Amino acid sequence: QVQLVESGGGLVQPGGSLRLSCAASGSIFSINAMGWYRQAPGKQRELVATIFISSGDITNYAESVEGRFTISRGNAKNTVYLQMNNLQPADTAVYYCRAEGRLGQNYWGQGSQVTVSS
């Protein structure tokens, strides 16, 4: 079992930055990949960024955030970050951390509200 606890959401002006954190506990060695999803009201949950832990920390990004967002792992390897720069109103959503287990399990954080508004 893996537990994910998120922090770092909030309100920011357009052009500003936020960093989301996702702390993993439990069977962290069973994690194959971690990522961040977001869901705006009335929209489907979409994948924002992925880091493939079992593949040398290779990262992928949605086209809408490429060049602005960075997913990374902390030195302790039990925390994943999403650095979000040049935030825009279209980035407003609830952001969810996700961990994929080696047996196909999906674990989710509780969600963090990110609001970009002037």
N, C-alpha and C positions, 0 to 999 in steps of 0.2 A: 504494500500500500504506500502511496505517496500523497502527502498533503502539501498544498500550495497556498501561501499567504501573500497577498499583494499589498503594495503600498505605493504612494507617490502621486496619486491622482490629484486633480484640483482644477482651478479656474486660471486661465492664462489668456493674455491678449494675443491677437494675431501677430505672428512673427516671433513669439516667445518660445520658450523651451520648457520641457518637463522630462523627468526621468522616472519611469516606473520600475519597481523592483518586485521580484517574485522569489520568495524564499521557499525552498523545497526541503521537506523532511520526510523521514521514513525510509523506504527502500530506494534511496536515490541512485544506487548503482544499477537499478533496473530500468532507468530512463534511457530511451533511445534518442529522443529528440524533445525539444521544448520550443514553444512558440507563443506568439501573442496574436489574439483575435480581437476584433472590435465589432460592436453592434450598435448602430444608431436606431432611434425609435422608428418602428415600422419597416425596418430593413433586415435582411438576412445577416447573420454573423459572418464576417469575412476574415480571412487569414491576412495578417499584416506582415509578420516576420517569423522565420523559423531558424533555429540553430540545430544542426544535426550533431548531437554529442557523440554518437557512435561512428561518425565519419569525419573526425578531426575538426569539429566545430565549424563546418561549412555553413554559411548563412544564405538565406533567400529572402527576398522582399517583394511585397506587392508593388506594382508599377506606380501606384499612387503615392507611395512613401519612399521610393528609391531615391537615395541621395539626401534624404532628410532624417530618416530614422536609422538607428543602429541597434541591433540586438547583440548582446555579449554575455559572457559568463564571468562571474567574479573569480578572484584568485582561489577562494575556497571551493569553487565548483558546485556549490549548493544554492547559488543565487543567480538568477538571470535578470538582466536589465534591458529596458527599452528606452534608449535615449531618443527623444523626440525634439527636433529642432525645426525652426521656421513653421510652427504650427499654424494651421488655417482653420476657419470655421468648419470646413468639411471634415476635419479630423475629430470633431465632437462625437463622442460615443462612449459607451462603457467598454473598457478594455479588459480582456480576460487572458490570464496566463494559462497555458496548457502544457501538460507533460504527456508524452507517449511512452508507454511501457513496452518492453521488448516482446511481450506477448500480445500486443495490440490494445492494451488498456488505454483509456483516456482519463486523465485527471485534470480538474479545473480549479482555478482560483476563484475567489468570491466575486470578482469584478471590481474595477476601479473607474469612477466617472472622470472623464477628461472633457472639459468644456472650454472651447476657444471662442472668445467673444470680446468685443471692445466695449 
